[in-house]
Amino acid sequence: YACDKEKGGLGKLSGERVAKEMLKLLQAENPMPVLIAMSEIGILAEIVPGASDIMRLRRLASLDAAMGYAPDGVLRLAALLPRERAVLVAQVIAARWKLSNAQKDRLIAASGAAKDMAQFSDTKAARRLLYWLGAERFRDALQLTLAEETRDGAQWRSVLAEAERLTLPHFPLSGADVLARGLSPGPVVGKVLQAVESWWIENDFPEDASLLAAQLDEAIKANP
């Protein structure tokens, strides 16, 4: 391979150049033949430390094709990282490749997010996870979790369609609501809000204003 001759010159390439070329490759519709060739001759190990998870990346690419998703270079890079040390390797790559802050944060979060995503047993648990992780991290974690398994297109569509019907809950109270009840500014305001938020999450994000008001009053009584 011509690229085999260039293996020794990888160290001369800037991190930005490596990032540009790798993300471009990962955004290709089918990057697998090139990545497999790079793995066989040792170039991939020079670029991505550890044992790259090519099979998980292959399944993620299959999911993209089945669902009609545009290839996502950062998410595919997260899929390629070795599972045992994914977050550590993500941090090394982000520094070495001089990724943007947004790319770095997303790569590191995605690398660790799959462990957060147990196969949701019910919609309530999924909504809770969506709230904790945020929309982007939730979707990344779900896709990487699905890429851990062998599924057909119909099963992928079913799980992802269920997830896409979820909406990100928005906690409707703020410090102003607490202060309006007569409390003075200070740490107690945060404690009251945290107590109400915990109740709100546990009870599946109710929207009833009277229920929230009653719980707010209870939290204030418990934190005089």
Steps between C-alpha positions, in 0.01 A plus 500: 500500500616853429383605845730232651798694368371811670454333839829632633404854403188518712686669782584789268134582439338765716217397730263724309591326173446154650164611644389646168589186302362252756170681551466531124555125466258417780233717337520295181200279432712186535841562661547133592728378215750782562489459879550124475800553272639759742454255786670215318817698433511667841415856403172507692676404824738791448206741470253349750681356805381159616300231327257680270146365503447466127202266537308749713573769243377266227171450687462875554553557127236235431262678737563828313417329172189329640364821653609739228724698738780717368839359607628676811879508524524571874246234596668246273836586656347428843381163369850420378670556836600199712220428748713440808672839493269697273484819709876509557573441132242766407684750720835409343363528146323831572828649622716342230267595216429846646126449466271796558351528848162390369649195325711412804210526744271295279760231430582455869133500599407252227789273594367471854130530429427146384547372856216732607261353247348182635240367259206701621240285664232767479434850368529652846859376539585625150361846573702515821817408312423757230471768768825400670707465183349769278370443147832464314672276752186288534482443124873430474480253788199326349662460157826371650305257720313369197832462321608261776242251380397326181158624399311516175367823352148449635623463859720808469210702365276387786743599777601828339142594415408454866789723604415768244147529642647613830530871571766649725327600826554856619494568874242781528618661824788737571645691790252779435213266589666423834573864577141589415397278794685734734833322543816708512773442241756242606593129491154399620355609165711240319411232757128565455525488121705180515239335723215596269694395192576158652129451574410618149739254335391209719135568414561504125517877440141610581385822333218576743582846641297441817693182579831681450385791716396264779834316483685830503316602816586164660867538412507851649346371825767228514778756446407799718 
